[in-house]
């Protein structure tokens, strides 16, 4: 039985572009239902993120998830930004508290939790591929935890700027093969459905790697993870970080502990339906 939508139903949603393949609505709506909350979560594919923020206040909406390509862009347009998110310079979670929009970042802790559930970070030389909002979160989370950190990005200026704020090394994407990394994390959308055949860096870059994480969660096994597995690497799929960041969003919005196992089952069920 679905929830009964009525005059008290709280509205949540996700803004990004493109959004056709997001599983956030399935996962959050299942969590709301399981916790008996009168709330719905919708996908808003938009080219106007700032208008969406105004709408979130005007309607009002209670919370928003923010994804590619707006995580960094929206930071300056919020009323308050929590310290970690402000240091990272990227917000993936907005909470509307009495008409004021508060920004948080749940990607950073989700990335570290997903990695630490299977590997030790202290002895890893890490290569983060990408320099967007997700890379900023992963980079800040890893900084000071792993042995060394290098950023590789297509646009040099962005790689340099992120490396400057992290105090770490950077290389252009074309030179990622020169980095002797034992943990590689893809934070770019390369390999995401429907362009599932692409990998973010050439096979040679995996030569020294023992573990690879991809933050792309659709498909569940990206071409990059398949390649890493063939090379004997431990692989960590995007759903690990996705589910943890979603659970943290749920806690921020509702004050309730997220029904993690149910969110995971919902995610897996939805993936089976589309893969
Ligand atoms: P998000 O905030 O979700 O991280 P973003 O800020 O748009 O999204 O960042 C996307 C990242 O993926 C960027 O590092 C981007 O590289 P550029 O800085 O060169 O734009 C990277 N990216 C996106 N498409 C890519 C592609 N086809 N090849 C390589 N990198 C790509």
py3Dmol code that shows the C-alpha trace and the ligand (Angstrom):
import py3Dmol

protein = """\
ATOM      1  CA  UNK A   1       0.000   0.000   0.000  1.00  0.00           C
ATOM      2  CA  UNK A   2       1.387   3.431  -0.933  1.00  0.00           C
ATOM      3  CA  UNK A   3       1.319   6.397   1.434  1.00  0.00           C
ATOM      4  CA  UNK A   4      -1.770   8.544   1.495  1.00  0.00           C
ATOM      5  CA  UNK A   5      -0.873  11.932   0.050  1.00  0.00           C
ATOM      6  CA  UNK A   6      -2.791  14.671   1.813  1.00  0.00           C
ATOM      7  CA  UNK A   7      -2.515  18.266   2.987  1.00  0.00           C
ATOM      8  CA  UNK A   8       0.165  17.354   5.527  1.00  0.00           C
ATOM      9  CA  UNK A   9       2.478  15.462   3.158  1.00  0.00           C
ATOM     10  CA  UNK A  10       6.032  16.790   3.376  1.00  0.00           C
ATOM     11  CA  UNK A  11       7.895  17.292   0.100  1.00  0.00           C
ATOM     12  CA  UNK A  12      11.519  16.325  -0.524  1.00  0.00           C
ATOM     13  CA  UNK A  13      13.408  15.920  -3.770  1.00  0.00           C
ATOM     14  CA  UNK A  14      16.627  15.753  -5.721  1.00  0.00           C
ATOM     15  CA  UNK A  15      17.982  18.386  -8.115  1.00  0.00           C
ATOM     16  CA  UNK A  16      20.574  17.638 -10.781  1.00  0.00           C
ATOM     17  CA  UNK A  17      21.097  17.175 -14.506  1.00  0.00           C
ATOM     18  CA  UNK A  18      20.789  14.607 -15.954  1.00  0.00           C
ATOM     19  CA  UNK A  19      18.611  12.742 -13.452  1.00  0.00           C
ATOM     20  CA  UNK A  20      16.835  10.119 -15.495  1.00  0.00           C
ATOM     21  CA  UNK A  21      18.672   7.247 -13.820  1.00  0.00           C
ATOM     22  CA  UNK A  22      18.605   8.272 -10.180  1.00  0.00           C
ATOM     23  CA  UNK A  23      17.551   5.683  -7.600  1.00  0.00           C
ATOM     24  CA  UNK A  24      17.267   8.261  -4.815  1.00  0.00           C
ATOM     25  CA  UNK A  25      13.449   8.552  -5.064  1.00  0.00           C
ATOM     26  CA  UNK A  26      12.988   4.767  -4.763  1.00  0.00           C
ATOM     27  CA  UNK A  27      15.304   4.538  -1.756  1.00  0.00           C
ATOM     28  CA  UNK A  28      14.043   7.594   0.159  1.00  0.00           C
ATOM     29  CA  UNK A  29      10.344   6.908  -0.475  1.00  0.00           C
ATOM     30  CA  UNK A  30      10.791   3.346   0.800  1.00  0.00           C
ATOM     31  CA  UNK A  31      12.509   4.701   3.921  1.00  0.00           C
ATOM     32  CA  UNK A  32       9.757   7.281   4.569  1.00  0.00           C
ATOM     33  CA  UNK A  33       7.128   4.584   4.212  1.00  0.00           C
ATOM     34  CA  UNK A  34       8.932   2.112   6.478  1.00  0.00           C
ATOM     35  CA  UNK A  35       9.216   4.771   9.194  1.00  0.00           C
ATOM     36  CA  UNK A  36       5.540   5.753   8.834  1.00  0.00           C
ATOM     37  CA  UNK A  37       6.424   9.292   7.719  1.00  0.00           C
ATOM     38  CA  UNK A  38       3.944  11.286   5.663  1.00  0.00           C
ATOM     39  CA  UNK A  39       6.452  12.439   3.042  1.00  0.00           C
ATOM     40  CA  UNK A  40       7.278  12.069  -0.631  1.00  0.00           C
ATOM     41  CA  UNK A  41      10.564  12.463  -2.511  1.00  0.00           C
ATOM     42  CA  UNK A  42      10.594  13.418  -6.200  1.00  0.00           C
ATOM     43  CA  UNK A  43      13.228  13.862  -8.913  1.00  0.00           C
ATOM     44  CA  UNK A  44      13.584  17.374 -10.354  1.00  0.00           C
ATOM     45  CA  UNK A  45      15.829  17.313 -13.400  1.00  0.00           C
ATOM     46  CA  UNK A  46      16.647  20.966 -13.826  1.00  0.00           C
ATOM     47  CA  UNK A  47      18.870  23.488 -15.551  1.00  0.00           C
ATOM     48  CA  UNK A  48      17.870  26.097 -12.957  1.00  0.00           C
ATOM     49  CA  UNK A  49      19.235  24.999  -9.567  1.00  0.00           C
ATOM     50  CA  UNK A  50      19.003  28.468  -8.023  1.00  0.00           C
ATOM     51  CA  UNK A  51      15.332  28.811  -8.960  1.00  0.00           C
ATOM     52  CA  UNK A  52      14.814  25.393  -7.359  1.00  0.00           C
ATOM     53  CA  UNK A  53      16.330  26.661  -4.113  1.00  0.00           C
ATOM     54  CA  UNK A  54      13.925  29.618  -4.163  1.00  0.00           C
ATOM     55  CA  UNK A  55      11.077  27.191  -4.857  1.00  0.00           C
ATOM     56  CA  UNK A  56      12.199  24.997  -1.962  1.00  0.00           C
ATOM     57  CA  UNK A  57      11.669  27.968   0.342  1.00  0.00           C
ATOM     58  CA  UNK A  58       8.467  29.172  -1.290  1.00  0.00           C
ATOM     59  CA  UNK A  59       6.551  25.879  -1.472  1.00  0.00           C
ATOM     60  CA  UNK A  60       7.972  24.968   1.111  1.00  0.00           C
ATOM     61  CA  UNK A  61       9.973  21.780   0.611  1.00  0.00           C
ATOM     62  CA  UNK A  62      11.580  20.182   3.673  1.00  0.00           C
ATOM     63  CA  UNK A  63      14.780  18.928   2.098  1.00  0.00           C
ATOM     64  CA  UNK A  64      16.744  18.426  -1.076  1.00  0.00           C
ATOM     65  CA  UNK A  65      19.446  16.131  -2.340  1.00  0.00           C
ATOM     66  CA  UNK A  66      21.835  17.827  -4.745  1.00  0.00           C
ATOM     67  CA  UNK A  67      23.793  15.994  -7.408  1.00  0.00           C
ATOM     68  CA  UNK A  68      25.835  16.455 -10.596  1.00  0.00           C
ATOM     69  CA  UNK A  69      26.594  19.171 -11.604  1.00  0.00           C
ATOM     70  CA  UNK A  70      25.341  21.447  -8.812  1.00  0.00           C
ATOM     71  CA  UNK A  71      27.047  20.314  -5.584  1.00  0.00           C
ATOM     72  CA  UNK A  72      29.637  23.089  -5.642  1.00  0.00           C
ATOM     73  CA  UNK A  73      27.567  25.706  -7.459  1.00  0.00           C
ATOM     74  CA  UNK A  74      24.815  25.955  -4.859  1.00  0.00           C
ATOM     75  CA  UNK A  75      27.068  26.507  -1.820  1.00  0.00           C
ATOM     76  CA  UNK A  76      26.961  30.318  -2.076  1.00  0.00           C
ATOM     77  CA  UNK A  77      23.191  30.312  -2.481  1.00  0.00           C
ATOM     78  CA  UNK A  78      22.337  28.768   0.905  1.00  0.00           C
ATOM     79  CA  UNK A  79      21.585  30.553   4.181  1.00  0.00           C
ATOM     80  CA  UNK A  80      23.910  28.383   6.293  1.00  0.00           C
ATOM     81  CA  UNK A  81      26.553  25.841   5.370  1.00  0.00           C
ATOM     82  CA  UNK A  82      27.839  23.366   7.941  1.00  0.00           C
ATOM     83  CA  UNK A  83      31.611  23.527   8.560  1.00  0.00           C
ATOM     84  CA  UNK A  84      32.600  20.272   6.817  1.00  0.00           C
ATOM     85  CA  UNK A  85      30.524  21.111   3.735  1.00  0.00           C
ATOM     86  CA  UNK A  86      31.946  24.606   3.727  1.00  0.00           C
ATOM     87  CA  UNK A  87      35.535  23.301   3.915  1.00  0.00           C
ATOM     88  CA  UNK A  88      34.786  20.809   1.166  1.00  0.00           C
ATOM     89  CA  UNK A  89      33.073  23.480  -0.915  1.00  0.00           C
ATOM     90  CA  UNK A  90      30.282  21.097  -1.912  1.00  0.00           C
ATOM     91  CA  UNK A  91      26.799  20.429  -0.582  1.00  0.00           C
ATOM     92  CA  UNK A  92      24.789  17.303  -1.390  1.00  0.00           C
ATOM     93  CA  UNK A  93      22.091  17.769   1.252  1.00  0.00           C
ATOM     94  CA  UNK A  94      19.843  20.750   1.957  1.00  0.00           C
ATOM     95  CA  UNK A  95      17.586  20.979   5.002  1.00  0.00           C
ATOM     96  CA  UNK A  96      14.873  23.645   5.110  1.00  0.00           C
ATOM     97  CA  UNK A  97      14.570  24.824   8.714  1.00  0.00           C
ATOM     98  CA  UNK A  98      11.848  27.430   9.116  1.00  0.00           C
ATOM     99  CA  UNK A  99      12.512  28.979   5.734  1.00  0.00           C
ATOM    100  CA  UNK A 100      16.314  28.937   5.962  1.00  0.00           C
ATOM    101  CA  UNK A 101      18.275  26.548   3.769  1.00  0.00           C
ATOM    102  CA  UNK A 102      21.072  24.683   5.571  1.00  0.00           C
ATOM    103  CA  UNK A 103      23.704  22.833   3.519  1.00  0.00           C
ATOM    104  CA  UNK A 104      25.501  19.640   4.531  1.00  0.00           C
ATOM    105  CA  UNK A 105      27.815  17.153   2.911  1.00  0.00           C
ATOM    106  CA  UNK A 106      27.109  13.487   3.575  1.00  0.00           C
ATOM    107  CA  UNK A 107      29.330  12.232   0.720  1.00  0.00           C
ATOM    108  CA  UNK A 108      32.592  12.644   2.627  1.00  0.00           C
ATOM    109  CA  UNK A 109      31.786  10.447   5.614  1.00  0.00           C
ATOM    110  CA  UNK A 110      29.934   8.005   3.322  1.00  0.00           C
ATOM    111  CA  UNK A 111      33.070   7.553   1.177  1.00  0.00           C
ATOM    112  CA  UNK A 112      35.323   6.873   4.166  1.00  0.00           C
ATOM    113  CA  UNK A 113      32.788   4.511   5.777  1.00  0.00           C
ATOM    114  CA  UNK A 114      32.391   2.584   2.498  1.00  0.00           C
ATOM    115  CA  UNK A 115      36.170   2.246   2.118  1.00  0.00           C
ATOM    116  CA  UNK A 116      36.935   1.487   5.753  1.00  0.00           C
ATOM    117  CA  UNK A 117      34.340  -1.277   5.802  1.00  0.00           C
ATOM    118  CA  UNK A 118      36.692  -3.301   3.577  1.00  0.00           C
ATOM    119  CA  UNK A 119      40.217  -1.803   3.561  1.00  0.00           C
ATOM    120  CA  UNK A 120      42.727  -0.007   5.780  1.00  0.00           C
ATOM    121  CA  UNK A 121      43.262   3.511   4.482  1.00  0.00           C
ATOM    122  CA  UNK A 122      46.358   4.458   6.487  1.00  0.00           C
ATOM    123  CA  UNK A 123      48.794   2.593   4.254  1.00  0.00           C
ATOM    124  CA  UNK A 124      47.229   3.535   0.902  1.00  0.00           C
ATOM    125  CA  UNK A 125      48.567   5.835  -1.796  1.00  0.00           C
ATOM    126  CA  UNK A 126      45.295   7.118  -3.252  1.00  0.00           C
ATOM    127  CA  UNK A 127      44.427   8.462  -6.660  1.00  0.00           C
ATOM    128  CA  UNK A 128      41.144  10.350  -6.944  1.00  0.00           C
ATOM    129  CA  UNK A 129      39.927  10.692 -10.532  1.00  0.00           C
ATOM    130  CA  UNK A 130      37.869  13.862 -11.005  1.00  0.00           C
ATOM    131  CA  UNK A 131      37.843  17.271  -9.353  1.00  0.00           C
ATOM    132  CA  UNK A 132      34.130  18.091  -9.069  1.00  0.00           C
ATOM    133  CA  UNK A 133      31.921  18.184  -6.003  1.00  0.00           C
ATOM    134  CA  UNK A 134      32.108  14.452  -5.332  1.00  0.00           C
ATOM    135  CA  UNK A 135      35.906  14.490  -5.709  1.00  0.00           C
ATOM    136  CA  UNK A 136      36.146  17.365  -3.254  1.00  0.00           C
ATOM    137  CA  UNK A 137      34.167  15.371  -0.680  1.00  0.00           C
ATOM    138  CA  UNK A 138      36.206  12.206  -1.207  1.00  0.00           C
ATOM    139  CA  UNK A 139      39.477  14.176  -1.204  1.00  0.00           C
ATOM    140  CA  UNK A 140      38.689  15.991   2.048  1.00  0.00           C
ATOM    141  CA  UNK A 141      37.594  12.750   3.670  1.00  0.00           C
ATOM    142  CA  UNK A 142      40.809  10.967   2.663  1.00  0.00           C
ATOM    143  CA  UNK A 143      43.145  13.852   3.454  1.00  0.00           C
ATOM    144  CA  UNK A 144      45.147  13.026   6.515  1.00  0.00           C
ATOM    145  CA  UNK A 145      43.747   9.483   6.639  1.00  0.00           C
ATOM    146  CA  UNK A 146      45.558   7.793   3.750  1.00  0.00           C
ATOM    147  CA  UNK A 147      49.337   7.795   3.183  1.00  0.00           C
ATOM    148  CA  UNK A 148      49.291  10.005   0.090  1.00  0.00           C
ATOM    149  CA  UNK A 149      46.724  11.595  -2.183  1.00  0.00           C
ATOM    150  CA  UNK A 150      46.839  12.606  -5.858  1.00  0.00           C
ATOM    151  CA  UNK A 151      44.077  14.194  -7.939  1.00  0.00           C
ATOM    152  CA  UNK A 152      43.795  13.466 -11.678  1.00  0.00           C
ATOM    153  CA  UNK A 153      41.354  15.499 -13.754  1.00  0.00           C
ATOM    154  CA  UNK A 154      40.509  16.267 -17.368  1.00  0.00           C
ATOM    155  CA  UNK A 155      40.475  20.023 -16.763  1.00  0.00           C
ATOM    156  CA  UNK A 156      43.883  20.897 -15.329  1.00  0.00           C
ATOM    157  CA  UNK A 157      42.743  24.110 -13.657  1.00  0.00           C
ATOM    158  CA  UNK A 158      40.186  22.241 -11.539  1.00  0.00           C
ATOM    159  CA  UNK A 159      42.687  19.524 -10.578  1.00  0.00           C
ATOM    160  CA  UNK A 160      45.178  22.167  -9.510  1.00  0.00           C
ATOM    161  CA  UNK A 161      42.627  24.130  -7.539  1.00  0.00           C
ATOM    162  CA  UNK A 162      41.382  21.052  -5.629  1.00  0.00           C
ATOM    163  CA  UNK A 163      44.944  19.869  -4.978  1.00  0.00           C
ATOM    164  CA  UNK A 164      45.802  23.338  -3.648  1.00  0.00           C
ATOM    165  CA  UNK A 165      42.940  23.281  -1.177  1.00  0.00           C
ATOM    166  CA  UNK A 166      43.818  19.729  -0.105  1.00  0.00           C
ATOM    167  CA  UNK A 167      47.559  20.313  -0.015  1.00  0.00           C
ATOM    168  CA  UNK A 168      48.165  17.287  -2.225  1.00  0.00           C
ATOM    169  CA  UNK A 169      49.597  16.386  -5.650  1.00  0.00           C
ATOM    170  CA  UNK A 170      47.723  16.563  -8.930  1.00  0.00           C
ATOM    171  CA  UNK A 171      48.227  15.347 -12.489  1.00  0.00           C
ATOM    172  CA  UNK A 172      46.325  15.883 -15.721  1.00  0.00           C
ATOM    173  CA  UNK A 173      44.087  12.924 -16.518  1.00  0.00           C
ATOM    174  CA  UNK A 174      46.387  11.903 -19.381  1.00  0.00           C
ATOM    175  CA  UNK A 175      49.168  11.343 -16.821  1.00  0.00           C
ATOM    176  CA  UNK A 176      47.177   9.234 -14.359  1.00  0.00           C
ATOM    177  CA  UNK A 177      49.099   6.199 -15.607  1.00  0.00           C
ATOM    178  CA  UNK A 178      52.282   7.634 -14.037  1.00  0.00           C
ATOM    179  CA  UNK A 179      50.850   7.665 -10.518  1.00  0.00           C
ATOM    180  CA  UNK A 180      51.764   4.580  -8.500  1.00  0.00           C
ATOM    181  CA  UNK A 181      48.464   4.358  -6.669  1.00  0.00           C
ATOM    182  CA  UNK A 182      47.285   1.375  -4.670  1.00  0.00           C
ATOM    183  CA  UNK A 183      43.764   2.755  -4.161  1.00  0.00           C
ATOM    184  CA  UNK A 184      41.964   4.429  -7.090  1.00  0.00           C
ATOM    185  CA  UNK A 185      38.598   6.146  -6.736  1.00  0.00           C
ATOM    186  CA  UNK A 186      36.558   7.262  -9.730  1.00  0.00           C
ATOM    187  CA  UNK A 187      34.398  10.287  -8.905  1.00  0.00           C
ATOM    188  CA  UNK A 188      33.527  11.190 -12.508  1.00  0.00           C
ATOM    189  CA  UNK A 189      30.321  10.078 -14.251  1.00  0.00           C
ATOM    190  CA  UNK A 190      32.373   8.140 -16.828  1.00  0.00           C
ATOM    191  CA  UNK A 191      30.912   4.633 -17.214  1.00  0.00           C
ATOM    192  CA  UNK A 192      27.477   5.675 -15.979  1.00  0.00           C
ATOM    193  CA  UNK A 193      24.415   4.353 -17.807  1.00  0.00           C
ATOM    194  CA  UNK A 194      23.884   4.672 -20.779  1.00  0.00           C
ATOM    195  CA  UNK A 195      27.603   5.128 -21.675  1.00  0.00           C
ATOM    196  CA  UNK A 196      28.499   1.971 -19.815  1.00  0.00           C
ATOM    197  CA  UNK A 197      31.473   0.974 -21.979  1.00  0.00           C
ATOM    198  CA  UNK A 198      33.762   3.871 -20.945  1.00  0.00           C
ATOM    199  CA  UNK A 199      36.450   3.816 -18.257  1.00  0.00           C
ATOM    200  CA  UNK A 200      37.797   7.002 -16.634  1.00  0.00           C
ATOM    201  CA  UNK A 201      41.500   6.101 -16.879  1.00  0.00           C
ATOM    202  CA  UNK A 202      43.468   3.641 -19.008  1.00  0.00           C
ATOM    203  CA  UNK A 203      44.082   0.061 -17.876  1.00  0.00           C
ATOM    204  CA  UNK A 204      47.788   0.790 -17.319  1.00  0.00           C
ATOM    205  CA  UNK A 205      46.926   3.094 -14.401  1.00  0.00           C
ATOM    206  CA  UNK A 206      45.749   0.032 -12.478  1.00  0.00           C
ATOM    207  CA  UNK A 207      49.161  -1.603 -12.489  1.00  0.00           C
ATOM    208  CA  UNK A 208      49.961  -0.874  -8.828  1.00  0.00           C
ATOM    209  CA  UNK A 209      46.381  -0.846  -7.551  1.00  0.00           C
ATOM    210  CA  UNK A 210      45.092  -3.292  -4.946  1.00  0.00           C
ATOM    211  CA  UNK A 211      41.655  -1.659  -4.530  1.00  0.00           C
ATOM    212  CA  UNK A 212      39.318   0.387  -6.727  1.00  0.00           C
ATOM    213  CA  UNK A 213      36.141   2.247  -5.807  1.00  0.00           C
ATOM    214  CA  UNK A 214      33.718   3.690  -8.347  1.00  0.00           C
ATOM    215  CA  UNK A 215      31.113   6.158  -7.159  1.00  0.00           C
ATOM    216  CA  UNK A 216      28.978   5.408 -10.238  1.00  0.00           C
ATOM    217  CA  UNK A 217      26.233   3.052  -9.067  1.00  0.00           C
ATOM    218  CA  UNK A 218      24.420   2.411 -12.319  1.00  0.00           C
ATOM    219  CA  UNK A 219      25.411  -0.060 -13.601  1.00  0.00           C
ATOM    220  CA  UNK A 220      26.259  -1.822 -10.348  1.00  0.00           C
ATOM    221  CA  UNK A 221      29.406  -3.271 -11.922  1.00  0.00           C
ATOM    222  CA  UNK A 222      30.909  -0.517 -14.076  1.00  0.00           C
ATOM    223  CA  UNK A 223      33.377  -1.298 -16.865  1.00  0.00           C
ATOM    224  CA  UNK A 224      36.054   0.229 -14.600  1.00  0.00           C
ATOM    225  CA  UNK A 225      35.233  -2.156 -11.742  1.00  0.00           C
ATOM    226  CA  UNK A 226      35.183  -5.114 -14.148  1.00  0.00           C
ATOM    227  CA  UNK A 227      38.610  -4.133 -15.403  1.00  0.00           C
ATOM    228  CA  UNK A 228      39.911  -3.713 -11.851  1.00  0.00           C
ATOM    229  CA  UNK A 229      38.564  -7.100 -10.897  1.00  0.00           C
ATOM    230  CA  UNK A 230      40.288  -8.726 -13.874  1.00  0.00           C
ATOM    231  CA  UNK A 231      43.499  -7.130 -12.607  1.00  0.00           C
ATOM    232  CA  UNK A 232      42.977  -8.779  -9.216  1.00  0.00           C
ATOM    233  CA  UNK A 233      41.888  -5.625  -7.350  1.00  0.00           C
ATOM    234  CA  UNK A 234      39.371  -5.539  -4.532  1.00  0.00           C
ATOM    235  CA  UNK A 235      36.411  -3.563  -5.890  1.00  0.00           C
ATOM    236  CA  UNK A 236      33.940  -1.340  -4.075  1.00  0.00           C
ATOM    237  CA  UNK A 237      30.790  -0.436  -6.001  1.00  0.00           C
ATOM    238  CA  UNK A 238      29.059   2.926  -6.017  1.00  0.00           C
ATOM    239  CA  UNK A 239      26.075   1.628  -4.066  1.00  0.00           C
ATOM    240  CA  UNK A 240      28.208   1.456  -0.910  1.00  0.00           C
ATOM    241  CA  UNK A 241      28.763   5.219  -0.836  1.00  0.00           C
ATOM    242  CA  UNK A 242      25.362   6.005  -2.328  1.00  0.00           C
ATOM    243  CA  UNK A 243      23.463   4.159   0.408  1.00  0.00           C
ATOM    244  CA  UNK A 244      25.551   5.645   3.211  1.00  0.00           C
ATOM    245  CA  UNK A 245      25.140   9.230   1.974  1.00  0.00           C
ATOM    246  CA  UNK A 246      21.391   8.623   1.574  1.00  0.00           C
ATOM    247  CA  UNK A 247      21.085   7.203   5.098  1.00  0.00           C
ATOM    248  CA  UNK A 248      22.868  10.263   6.497  1.00  0.00           C
ATOM    249  CA  UNK A 249      20.516  12.553   4.531  1.00  0.00           C
ATOM    250  CA  UNK A 250      17.533  10.724   5.963  1.00  0.00           C
ATOM    251  CA  UNK A 251      18.855  11.285   9.509  1.00  0.00           C
ATOM    252  CA  UNK A 252      19.396  14.997   8.855  1.00  0.00           C
ATOM    253  CA  UNK A 253      15.926  15.486   7.404  1.00  0.00           C
ATOM    254  CA  UNK A 254      13.865  13.421   9.830  1.00  0.00           C
ATOM    255  CA  UNK A 255      15.923  13.008  12.989  1.00  0.00           C
ATOM    256  CA  UNK A 256      15.287   9.261  12.713  1.00  0.00           C
ATOM    257  CA  UNK A 257      17.867   6.537  12.234  1.00  0.00           C
ATOM    258  CA  UNK A 258      17.645   5.411   8.603  1.00  0.00           C
ATOM    259  CA  UNK A 259      16.314   1.907   7.875  1.00  0.00           C
ATOM    260  CA  UNK A 260      19.587   1.007   6.156  1.00  0.00           C
ATOM    261  CA  UNK A 261      18.894  -2.642   5.300  1.00  0.00           C
ATOM    262  CA  UNK A 262      15.536  -1.731   3.796  1.00  0.00           C
ATOM    263  CA  UNK A 263      17.136   1.062   1.752  1.00  0.00           C
ATOM    264  CA  UNK A 264      19.714  -1.434   0.527  1.00  0.00           C
ATOM    265  CA  UNK A 265      17.059  -4.019  -0.404  1.00  0.00           C
ATOM    266  CA  UNK A 266      15.064  -1.335  -2.215  1.00  0.00           C
ATOM    267  CA  UNK A 267      18.174  -0.252  -4.091  1.00  0.00           C
ATOM    268  CA  UNK A 268      18.988  -3.801  -5.105  1.00  0.00           C
ATOM    269  CA  UNK A 269      15.401  -4.523  -6.143  1.00  0.00           C
ATOM    270  CA  UNK A 270      15.294  -1.358  -8.258  1.00  0.00           C
ATOM    271  CA  UNK A 271      18.635  -2.262  -9.868  1.00  0.00           C
ATOM    272  CA  UNK A 272      17.352  -5.715 -10.803  1.00  0.00           C
ATOM    273  CA  UNK A 273      14.414  -4.082 -12.536  1.00  0.00           C
ATOM    274  CA  UNK A 274      16.593  -1.857 -14.714  1.00  0.00           C
ATOM    275  CA  UNK A 275      19.832  -3.757 -15.369  1.00  0.00           C
TER     276      UNK A 275
END
"""
ligand_1 = """\
31
LIG
P 29.889 16.552 -9.091
O 29.595 17.807 -8.371
O 28.767 15.583 -8.938
O 31.192 15.916 -8.771
P 30.903 17.991 -11.355
O 31.287 19.121 -10.468
O 30.240 18.299 -12.671
O 29.914 16.981 -10.633
O 32.205 17.103 -11.603
C 32.253 16.050 -12.492
C 33.699 15.560 -12.602
O 33.731 14.528 -13.587
C 34.686 16.610 -13.067
O 35.943 16.320 -12.515
C 34.719 16.381 -14.576
O 35.916 16.778 -15.201
P 36.158 18.308 -15.702
O 36.569 19.074 -14.487
O 37.191 18.205 -16.725
O 34.811 18.756 -16.257
C 34.640 14.891 -14.621
N 34.120 14.403 -15.897
C 32.851 14.503 -16.356
N 32.755 13.923 -17.577
C 33.985 13.467 -17.880
C 34.539 12.771 -18.991
N 33.782 12.423 -20.045
N 35.843 12.445 -18.960
C 36.619 12.764 -17.907
N 36.166 13.434 -16.816
C 34.864 13.769 -16.803
"""
view = py3Dmol.view(width=600, height=400)
view.addModel(protein, "pdb")
view.setStyle({"model": 0}, {"cartoon": {"style": "trace"}})
view.addModel(ligand_1, "xyz")
view.setStyle({"model": 1}, {"stick": {}})
view.zoomTo()
view.show()
